[in-house]
Amino acid sequence: MHLILCHTTADFDSLGAAVGLTCLYPGSRIVLTGGSHPAVRDFLALYRDEFPLIERRSVNPERICKLSVVDTQNRDRLGKAAEWLDLPNLEILLYDHHPHLKLDIPATWTQIEAVGATTTLIVEHLRSMANPVIPRPAEATVMALGIHVDTGSLTFDHSTPRDAIALAWLMEKNPSLSAIAEYVEPGLSPTLQDLLTTALETLHQSTVKGNTISWVLLETDDYVPGLSSLTSELLDLTESDGLLLANQYRVRSGGEKRLTIIGRSRIDQTDLNRLFNPLGGGGHPRAASVILRDVDPHSTLETLVTNFKAQIPPSPTARELMSSPVRTIRPETSVGEAHRILLRYGHSGLSVLDDNHQLVGIISRRDIDIALHHGFNHSPVKGYMTPQLRTITPETSLPEIESIMVTYDIGRLPVLENGNLVGIVTRTDVLRLLYQQHCLPKPTPRRGCIPGSTCSTVDELLQERLAPELWQILAKIAELSQQRGWQIYLVGGGVRDLLLAEPTDNLLLHDIDLVVDGCYHNSTNNISDEITTTISPAVDLARSLQEYYPQARLEVHGQFQTAALLWHNHPVLNSLWIDIATARTEFYPYPAANPEVEASSIRQDLYRRDFTINALALRLTEPKSGELLDFFGGVQDLELREIRVLHPNSFIEDPTRIYRAVRFAVRLGFNLENHTKEYVGYAINSGIYDRQRQQRDSAKIPALEARLKSELKYILQAPYWQPALHLLGELKALRCIHPTLELNQLLWRQIRTVDRCLKRFDPHHTLTHWQIRLDVLIAALSPEYRREVADIFQFNSQQVDRLLNLENAQNRVADLLPNCQQPSDYFRVFEPYDLPMLILIAAHSPRWVRKQIWRYLNNWWNAKPILNGNDLKKLGYKPGPQFQIMLNDLLNATLDGIVSDTVGATKFISDRYPHSSS
């Protein structure tokens, strides 16, 4: 275990450096050795789940193999964690930016340099990597805070150009500027500090739609510089969401009174520039000012406050944020079982319900980790859960939710309606919404659409790009969903292709995936029972839609009764497939298995998908029709043209995702994101697939059998199959077929030979070309492995015979060819084999053999005797086995140039087979 130690009372630089090291060393964990500064504490109240923090008491010292210490050289500042420094055979790395301090930590490696922040040193390491790690927005935010706070936003004397460069690099990684502004604390001059005291005493406040609005009027004798800093400080100290600060002062020359009003806002959809513009002022939507002469300060400020309040939109509520249905357990559930459930579903906590389905507590992953650490895995969770709960209602506003989370350091809030648990809001839900509000995508002139930013709204986009008949179908199914109180989303590839399409593209969607959400509010642990015992929402919607479109065929399949409507040869829609499913989550019982699925929320449904660009959803129902759901950065990856997997174990669970990643990358012209490449390499090099084959013996491993063959089919029949196969070879992904299969130079030559043969001798695709390409891959295996793979892929008997008899055929051809003199000799060597077998022989034979096969296929492959059996009967010969011998002799003579027409053929037969001998 690699642990990163922050000093006691951790500040932002210590935390930022530690977070940076987790990017540099994936899998490492951060230990806060003894508390943190108030600002850091408040920051972590919201962002804790974004970072790999671990409690000191949850650490088993025997598992520690490496320590990194940041922002200190003194072991006394590590609290009780300093004991770990004395563990034997321990590698200790130390990073600090105070070169004049005494070092008393037994570090095996140190970097102590005079820069403004320790975080700067870590950023420089990240930037210098051959494949630089790109921090996530939350990671970039805390690292930027580390540099901002320790350098006074680059104004302190110890700031260096290196800090500025590091900060500029972090600014490119989409940090939350609102979070940085919230937690950076600039200093105030003595005059401004006096004014701050006055402002705090005379401040007016009002709560509007869950937002705190403040305003204050200050009177001074002269103009005071720096009022913008005072406004920002006052905004922070009063925890206001919007603030108007007015200052009336007298200009010395002439005695004219002036009124300066400065505004700051953290509220989405408010626009201070628009507020001040009619008075001659302006600025930005979130920060603006105006200077007025000879006006009544009280009435002017009052009017502006009233107009500002009118701009405030309704705040998001818990109903919009919450995840539902909620995964719950009983108080008697063991700690070990609760841990298994957390692992299975990827949750960070579980709600605990009694026998009457009433909420009695919550247990977090930290609680469970500590219980397991002390050996209480068989104990009931009721002894470790938190019983004193803070709960909210579906109508609780976002600011109220934030306040509760920060005030009480709560990571998850149950949502109760009429005493029943209907959902849960987590820190991640809040952070995601805040990020989407404050870090909107930036317009790009290059390509594609970001709804509401670089193009029209989604509703307009769908109507513009889709056939009116298709848009009407989607509008009708949205109406039907809304009538039932459900939400329905367009998900997956349809969203991706819609956003990637050029404005001039006429987008034809023939395969549409829809997901229904908000159908189940059952909070027991057997949510799937509700589906299997009733008609599923998907089937209900599909049947209702079919009433309006009776020409569509309805298909229902699967445990969860997913439904599909199919139009065939429609005059406008052509062939259209609309698949409707209920929001689901999934779990893989073992690597490469088929997943087990259960009902869940749209967020969990998107999380189970393969890549971020396929984990996008468009809401089709009100109240937020046209909303783009992008929980995992899919839009950004579309902009970067990258394929990024959703979680590190994705390829372990399902190796076919490797092939899907390659298929999408080549088809769309994207690159595999660096971490995704690493995850592929780890999954393949771990040998997990081969171990699964051996351990499960005769048991089915779907992802290595039918599903893998299906992905191979998609790739090998696509027009881009060659670059896709090349990329699979670079990734060593052919080992998923068999651990000994590699795309080396020899195999690539064989594949190219097969491709040339197919193009030349089967231009009309009478053969199934992708199967021939797959045959040549399997034929590259040693003969003893071919039958095994052929059986796994369920090859037909002809394919199996070709693979098993390939060596014998090669040897026979190589033995007979040197004795051939006449064309008929060559013909008789190759005649026993069909075209697929000849292509395989050519691919696996030396050049001189390939040359003769090519010659045979070009000149003699379709050669026939000039006469046939009917002709022989007309000549007076009786039918019998002799006919075949006679026709073969005639064909040999024709091939060798002895016979060239019917007259010659007749004479040849008569001379060779006189009637007396027939």
PyMOL commands that set and color helices and strands:
alter all, ss='L'
color gray80, all
select helices_A, chain A and resi 12-24+38-50+56-58+61-63+75-86+118-128+137-151+161-171+177-183+190-202+227-237+272-279+297-311+318-321+335-345+365-373+381-383+398-408+427-438+458-465+468-483+493-500+527-532+537-548+602-607+612-614+634-640+650-653+656-668+674-685+688-696+702-704+706-716+721-730+733-736+745-761+769-779+783-792+797-819+823-830+835-843+847-859+869-874+882-895+902-912+915-917
alter helices_A, ss='H'
color red, helices_A
select strands_A, chain A and resi 2-6+29-32+66-70+91-96+109-112+204-208+211-219+242-250+257-265+282-283+287-293+328-329+349-353+359-364+412-417+420-426+487-491+511-517+553-557+562-570+574-582+584-587+596-599+617-619+628-629+642-643+671-672
alter strands_A, ss='S'
color yellow, strands_A
deselect
rebuild
show_as cartoon
